[in-house]
């Protein structure tokens, strides 16, 4: 399954290049990073540290993470003992799985899920235990979650805002997660890399601020999404001191430390004011609406994501049986590349979905919308 999912994602990008298609498949975050951060980095690069840091990262970075979390969601963590700098959120996930779980343990995944969760579990010998969420709301409810938990289950992974659907989990859903985690003494790993990208007035709801989740939750974050620097590979893990301490040992063994110069500049990015985030959200809201209108005009049914920068598009009206078929038609007929919904499930989803990324320049999105307007997608 890991090889299949990776080949779908990689092969679609390769095929987009081969046929000259607009690539909406990969979440490459191709919008400009903050100009002030880039200018400051160019000016000061020679003056920052270029050696190893301690495994937990530079104090200036960890303090900036803690301050940012407190401002944005009210999550309180001690930067000295509860924050760990990591090589991206994926590095944080791998270190967490390595440190806190044993081979053969079961981990609940909510479908649809980011495909790297599955590959990460498989690398360290953990067992995925899927809970199917169904559209259009993809809500977590108690009965199917409890049914998925077995005596081998040790953890669950949640993502809010979600990749690929863009849903933000509600307080009620997180209370369900908290109740089940309490009943079965489960670790909760929450991926919140899109925490600053959302489209209504409510601020980000950090899972660890709900019910009793703080005592058993590791929160994963990243600078890549909020500041359009995914290539920096700079993330973090936060949680109770005893959990973060164990993750620190694993991260040290896996990668030694996160990049030192980028921690310096990342701290500056994290200290940008609220005006930056408002402009970021407004930009993505505009792009979201524009691309959604393009899919709707073509006769397809995009969802209305609460956050992140993806559309999860129901292609049922194309008369296809699977997302893979839909993605193939869009590529061949419209020269638009998307990711089949199957890449985000262990088993086939109930509808033919594709994921489309809108973290792209306006002219690229405009070209995609023009190509979607080519007739013949809807059958019957």
ROVEXTI-128607 format. One record per residue (C-alpha): residue in one letter; x, y, z. Coordinates in steps of 0.05 Angstrom, whole numbers, plus 32768, in hexadecimal, padded with zeros to 4 digits. Example, Ala and Ser with C-alpha at 12.3 -4.5 7.8 and 13.67 -1.06 7.14 Angstrom:
2
A80F67FA6809C S81117FEB808F 
# end
This chain:
380
X800080008000 X803980308011 X805880257FCC X8015802D7FA9 X800580707FCB X8049808D7FBE X804880777F76 X800580997F6B X801D80DB7F86 X806180D97F64 X804880BE7F23 X801380F47F1C X8048812B7F22 X807381087EEF X803981007EBF X802581497EC7 X806B815C7EAF X8067812A7E75 X802581427E5A X8029818C7E6D X7FF181887EA1 X7FE481B97ED9 X7FFA81967F18 X7FC6819D7F4F X7FDC815A7F6C X801581697F9B X800F819A7FD5 X804F81BF7FC2 X803A82027FE1 X8051822C7FA6 X803E82707FC2 X807282A37FD9 X808F829E8020 X808D82DD804B X80BA8310802A X80D3832A806D X80EA82E58083 X810F82D98042 X8130831D8043 X81468315808A X816182D0807C X818982E78040 X81A683218069 X81B782F980A7 X81C882B4808E X821282BA809B X820782D080E2 X81DB829780FC X81F282548116 X8206821F80E4 X821981E58112 X81EE81B18134 X81BC81C78168 X81A5819E81A4 X81738168818E X8139819181AA X814B81CD817F X815E8215818C X813D823981C7 X81298273819A X81028244816C X80E1821D81A4 X80CD825D81C7 X80AF82798186 X80878238817D X806C823C81C3 X8059828581BC X803882798179 X800E823E8194 X7FF7826781CF X7FE282A281A3 X7FBF827A816D X7F9B82448194 X7FA7824D81DE X7FD2820E81E2 X80058217821A X804881F28216 X808A81FD823A X80BD820C8203 X80F581EE822E X80D681A98238 X809981A2820C X80AF81B981C7 X80DE81948197 X80F881AF8155 X80F4817A811E X8104816E80D5 X80BE817F80BD X807D816580DA X808C812280B8 X80CC811E80E1 X80A4812E811F X807380F6810E X80AA80C38102 X80CD80D48143 X808B80D08169 X8079808C814D X80C080728159 X80C3808B81A0 X807E807C81BB X8064803E8197 X807C7FF7818E X807D7FCB8151 X80397FAB8146 X80127FE1816B X7FD27FF9814B X7FC680418137 X7F82805D8124 X7F81808580E3 X7F4480AD80CD X7F3780A48083 X7F4480CC8059 X7F8A80D88076 X7FCB80F6805E X7FEF80BC803C X803180C68061 X800E80AF80A1 X8006806A8084 X804C80658068 X8069807E80AB X8043804880D1 X805B801380A2 X80A4802980A7 X80A4801D80F2 X80787FDF80F1 X80377FFB810D X7FF17FE480F9 X7FC1801680DA X7F7A801080F4 X7F4D803A80C6 X7F0E805F80D9 X7EE68072809A X7ECB80B9809A X7E9880C78064 X7E898106803E X7E74813B8038 X7E82814B8081 X7EB781158091 X7EA5811B80DB X7EC280F08113 X7E8D80CC813C X7E93809F8178 X7E76805D815F X7EA5804E8124 X7EE18067814C X7ED380398186 X7EC77FFF8155 X7F0D80098137 X7F318006817A X7F4D7FC2818E X7F797FA781C5 X7FB47FB68198 X7FA38000818E X7FD4803081AF X7FCA8072818A X7FA2809A8158 X7FB780CF8126 X7F8A810A8116 X7F94814580E7 X7F72818980EE X7F6B81AC80BE X7F6B816C8097 X7F938157805B X7F708146802B X7F2B8160803E X7F3B81A28060 X7F0C8194809A X7F1A81B180DE X7F0581838117 X7ED181A08145 X7ED381A18191 X7E9E816A8192 X7EC8813D8166 X7F068149818F X7EDE813881CE X7ECD80F581AD X7F1780EA819F X7F2780FD81E7 X7EF480CE8205 X7F0B809281DC X7F5480A281E9 X7F4580A58234 X7F1E80648233 X7F57803E8211 X7F938066822A X7FA7807A81E3 X7FDC80AA81CB X7FBF80E1819D X7FEC80FC8166 X7FCE813B8147 X7FE881588106 X7FD981A38106 X800781BB80CF X7FCE81E380AE X7FBA820580EF X7FC0824C80D3 X7F9B823E8092 X7F508240809D X7F1482648080 X7EE3827980B6 X7EE782A780F3 X7EF682708126 X7F3F826A8139 X7F6382288135 X7F4C81F58169 X7F8A81CF8182 X7F7781888195 X7FA1818B81D4 X7F7581C381F0 X7F36819781F0 X7F1F816D822B X7F5981448248 X7F80813D8208 X7FBC8167821E X7FD6812F824B X7FD980FC8212 X7FE2812581D2 X801F813481A7 X8012816F817A X803881728138 X804381B38113 X806B81D080DA X8081821280BC X807A81F88075 X80308206806B X802682488090 X806482688072 X80678244802F X80AC8226803E X80A081DA803B X80E781D18021 X810381EB8063 X80ED81AA8083 X80E281CC80C7 X80AE81B380F7 X80A181A68140 X808181778172 X8060818E81B2 X8042816981EC X804B81518234 X80938153824C X809B81088254 X808280FC820C X80AB813281EC X80E9811B8212 X80E280D581F3 X80D580F281AE X8114811D81B5 X813F80DE81BE X812080BF8180 X812880FE8157 X81718103816B X817D80BC8153 X815780C68112 X8170810A80FA X819B812B8132 X8179816F812E X814F819D8103 X817581CF80D6 X819582038103 X8192824180D5 X814A823380C3 X81378230810C X815182778113 X8129829080D8 X80ED826580EA X80E98287812D X80E382CA8109 X80AC82AF80DD X808582958119 X808882DA8138 X806582FB80FD X802783218111 X7FDE830F8108 X7FDA833B80C9 X8006830880A5 X7FD782CE80B6 X7F9982F580A3 X7FB78304805E X7FCC82BB8057 X7F8682A28066 X7F6682D58037 X7F9582C07FFF X7F8582778007 X7F3A8284800E X7F3C82A87FCB X7F6282707FAA X7F34823C7FC9 X7EF6825D7FAE X7F1382687F69 X7F2882207F5F X7EE782057F7E X7EBF822F7F4C X7EE882107F14 X7ED881C97F2A X7E8F81DB7F35 X7E8981FA7EF0 X7EA581BA7ED3 X7E6B81947EF4 X7E9381757F2E X7E86817D7F79 X7EC0819A7FA1 X7EB8819C7FEC X7EBC81DC8015 X7EFB81D3803F X7EFF81F68082 X7F4B81FB807D X7F8B81E3805C X7F9481ED8011 X7F7281B37FEF X7F2F81A47FCF X7F14815D7FD5 X7EEA81577F96 X7EB181267F8D X7EB5810F7F44 X7E7780E27F45 X7E5681097F0C X7E8F80F57EDE X7E7180AF7EDD X7EB280907EF7 X7EB7805B7F2E X7EF880727F50 X7F2180AF7F5E X7F59808F7F35 X7F2C808F7EF8 X7F1780D67F05 X7F5F80ED7F0C X7F7080CA7ECB X7F3880ED7EA5 X7F4B81317EC1 X7F9381267EAD X7F86810B7E67 X7F4A81357E55 X7F5881767E79 X7FA381747E86 X7F97817F7ED0 X7FBB81537F03 X7F99813E7F44 X7FA281087F79 X7F7080CE7F7A X7F4A80C87FBB X7F6280807FC3 X7FA7809C7FD6 X7F8880B38018 X7F658072802B X7F78802B803C X7F3C80128016 X7F1680337FDD X7EED80717FF2 X7EA280717FE9 X7EA580A47FB1 X7ED680B57F79 X7EFC80EF7F99 X7F3A81157F82 X7F6381467FA9 X7F7881887F8A X7FAA81B97FA8 X7F9F82057FA4 X7FE0821B7FC3 X7FF782337F7F X800182757F5A X7FC282967F40 X7FD6828D7EF7 X7FE082427F01 X7F9B823C7F22 X7F7D82657EE9 X7F9B82357EB6 X7F7F81FA7EDC X7F3982197EDE X7F3D82277E93 X7F4F81DF7E86 X7F1781C57EB3 X7EE681EC7E87 X7EF481BC7E4E X7EB281977E45 X7EA2814E7E4B X7EB1813F7E94 X7E6A81347EAC X7E4580F77E91 X7DFB80ED7E8F 
# end
